[in-house]
Amino acid sequence: MNVFLTGASSGIGAALAREFARRGATLGLVARRRDALEALAASLPGRHHCHPADVTDKDALIGAAAAFEQATGGADLVIANAGISVGVLTEYYEDLDAFGDVLKTNVLAMAYTFHPFITSMRTRGRGTLVGIASVAGIRGLPGSEAYCASKAAAISYCESLRVELKRTGIKVVTIAPGFVRTPLTSKNPYRMPFLMEPEDFARRAVDAMLAGASYKVIPWQMGLVAKLLRLLPNALFDRAFGNRPYKPRRQSGAPD
Ligand SMILES: NC(=O)c1ccc[n+]([C@@H]2O[C@H](COP(=O)([O-])OP(=O)(O)OC[C@H]3O[C@@H](n4cnc5c(N)ncnc54)[C@H](OP(=O)(O)O)[C@@H]3O)[C@@H](O)[C@H]2O)c1
């Protein structure tokens, strides 16, 4: 099984890489930090391919995908996992660029990741594209304007693609994680119910991907919360989340 995975240098991506490698997969690992990718690849059983790239650069991804397909004969699974989360408040001019970066990384780069694989998957009549969305895409949370918008867009985008590709043999799987302990959540100033360890999350996520699930919230308890949140009338939702602390905004020059 050949798996192309973005955001592999940290958190959920690194845990997915370890889980797939344990199950015998050959991996194509993508992120900007070459050193982190190479250290991860060296620690995994099997032989893997590192493709350092910025996922917001579509030509870099086309190049990485071509190199991976040439080295392995084709990807069975492509996982668009790279993502950023930063607090954004529309009233601040400097947050508008952060808004753009979040949408570019979490939404556009998902399409950039899938694009180079679709034609060859269609020719082979099989393959799976996986989008890592978030429970944060279910309802808009205060202070997380860009992140919630990006994950809502990711969920709808993956659904469009799933229905569109249904007859080609290509499956599209949307995974919506709840809270997972990674650098992305380490500074969250609010409670994180049902927080999962990345390894535990990765085991369940890989099972869902291999089963070809159309949409899966992990853990299941957050799936229940997501369903309830969807049903909650606005007046109740606004009251419940009105005082939620905000995710920190980006300090100028600091990474997300
Ligand atoms: N942790 C959670 O609770 C949680 C919950 C719901 C959804 N998610 C989603 O899960 C995904 C992974 O999150 P995580 O928690 O594992 O975060 P993380 O530990 O911060 O990892 C983010 C990964 O994305 C990569 N990345 C970011 N921007 C990139 C870019 N422009 N080009 C290439 N790679 C880029 C980073 O690599 P480099 O910095 O080396 O480029 C890193 O490998 C994200 O899509 C996130 O939104 C996470």
The ligand as a Gaussian input file, in Angstrom:
#p B3LYP/6-31G(d) Opt

LIG

0 1
 N       -4.817000      18.540000      16.873000
 C       -6.123000      18.626000      16.838000
 O       -6.818000      18.579000      17.885000
 C       -6.848000      18.742000      15.536000
 C       -8.253000      18.746000      15.566000
 C       -8.952000      18.844000      14.376000
 C       -8.279000      18.914000      13.182000
 N       -6.914000      18.912000      13.170000
 C       -6.259000      19.003000      11.866000
 O       -5.287000      17.985000      11.741000
 C       -4.250000      18.431000      10.877000
 C       -2.896000      18.212000      11.552000
 O       -2.874000      18.996000      12.734000
 P       -1.879000      18.722000      13.948000
 O       -2.672000      18.889000      15.179000
 O       -1.109000      17.481000      13.720000
 O       -0.955000      20.016000      13.811000
 P        0.645000      20.209000      13.908000
 O        1.229000      19.277000      14.898000
 O        0.856000      21.657000      14.059000
 O        1.123000      19.749000      12.445000
 C        0.799000      20.488000      11.307000
 C        1.510000      19.865000      10.128000
 O        1.168000      20.591000       8.941000
 C        2.370000      20.946000       8.263000
 N        2.175000      22.203000       7.538000
 C        1.618000      23.364000       7.973000
 N        1.670000      24.293000       7.020000
 C        2.281000      23.714000       5.933000
 C        2.641000      24.172000       4.650000
 N        2.379000      25.435000       4.235000
 N        3.260000      23.320000       3.813000
 C        3.542000      22.052000       4.206000
 N        3.221000      21.552000       5.412000
 C        2.598000      22.387000       6.265000
 C        3.429000      21.081000       9.359000
 O        4.716000      20.833000       8.816000
 P        5.880000      21.933000       8.602000
 O        5.725000      22.972000       9.660000
 O        7.144000      21.120000       8.709000
 O        5.657000      22.442000       7.229000
 C        3.031000      19.922000      10.261000
 O        3.576000      18.711000       9.791000
 C       -4.559000      19.892000      10.543000
 O       -5.231000      19.959000       9.316000
 C       -5.490000      20.305000      11.670000
 O       -6.328000      21.369000      11.317000
 C       -6.198000      18.841000      14.308000

